Amino acid sequence: MTAIAQAHDDLRPLMFSIAYRMLGSVAEAEDVVQEAFFRMTRAETDGATPVNLDAWATTVTTRLAIDNLRSARVRREMYVGPWLPEPLVDGRGPMLPVAEPAAGPSEQVETRDDVSFAMLTLMETLTPVERAVFILREALGYDYPAIAEVVEASEVACRQHFSRARRYLESGRPRFEASAARREELAAAFLEAVRGGSLRELEALLADDVTFWGDGGGKAPAIQKPMQGALPVARFLLGLVRRGDPLGVSLVPAQANGQPAFLTLGPAGELYGVLALDIVDGRIVSLRNQINPDKLAHLGGVGDINSL
């Protein structure tokens, strides 16, 4: 058995974490990881003898993800309606590794705000190389000489890429509610207000400038532009619940990308969507509803929302 084959299970979480952060797509990240393993195995068979497998896996995965993201940009320009990342839901499908104190990059990756829907969407505006540099520096803690080698650029250029990326992301980065307990409390209050049909209670939980995003990708009925404002969003949500209740559709609490979320499930447990909440200063500032069936397939048991 080759060294790559022996290290497969240890390397895969690191590689998936990089690819998912780069692409915001589970399916595309899985494809990148598979291709990276293929190339590494072939290179090893041809006589390559890497000293550091983590570094090699990071390099191959990052370069493939950069190439993939460049082509993905073209596809996303033609995407129907708002584009949202594919959700990572606790207990369903692939997960990012949660870090414990350790020295190697493969043990340092964790689910944090940098994989929230808000941050992944914001990172879409970066160039592929800027995004790679930011991830390698911010998520993996690589130094600039190592980053320069991975992305095949000078250290000076990498410093500039990181500075631009961080400056831009910090200007738009949401300051999520720090207390996990408080986030869960507000999510529970949201569910109670939605189930109870209370417009006043639901509106009180939403920020005045709350935004609702829907991603149907042209394959499921979704709003084509973001909806803003506490009252319109509250009315829209209650309308969805009223239509879903007689059909046995329900919201089930979950965690998606490190933030409170709800799974929209049918009477037989089929999945119709993932609704993620961004909570800041005790109010819900964003709701991101992923209902594109192609982006939910990795979570298993997806239903046909159009049949409703």
C-alpha angles and dihedrals in degrees: 000000000000123000090248092053091049092050095043098107092045095047099042098075091052093048094046091048092055094044094047093049089049097047108023087219126107094201094049091044091053090051091051092049092049092050091046092054090048092052094045092049092049092048091049090050088052091056106274112150109189117195095206115038093187091056092045093049091048092051097048094043095047094049092049091047091052090053091045093049092053091058092039090059089065092050093048092052087064094043116129110243127336117346117226128179121258109263126244106213123194110250095013129085125331121349135199113245117258111228129241122185107287141132104236124082091235089065097041100067116103141169105261140143089290090076096045117121088249095054096042090050091048092050089059087080093060122090114255092253093047089051092049093049092048093050094046092049101036103034102029101028095229117169120237097258090056093045091050090055093049097050094033096237136116121274089243091054091048091052089052092047091051093046093052093045095048093045092052096042094046090054091057102026112123117233099226122207103278097212114079089199091054091049090053091047092054092045089053091049089050092053092047092050093048094047092045093050092231109158093184095050093045094047090051090058093053126082114244090248096039114156127213117203125190126192115193096146090215089294100086132033108269137149111269096216131037114268118223136195133059097252099046092045093047092050091047093051094048089049091054091050093048090053093045100046098072089050094054094251114151142175117240121193116247143149119252123182092343095306135095113275144162130227114221103219134183126224092273093047095262114153120241101167152337117238113196124194128211110204122194127171093350096308134094107248100174139020118195116192116196109194102147101123091213089060093049099048093097089061093061134233100047116184129212104257091188089066089065 
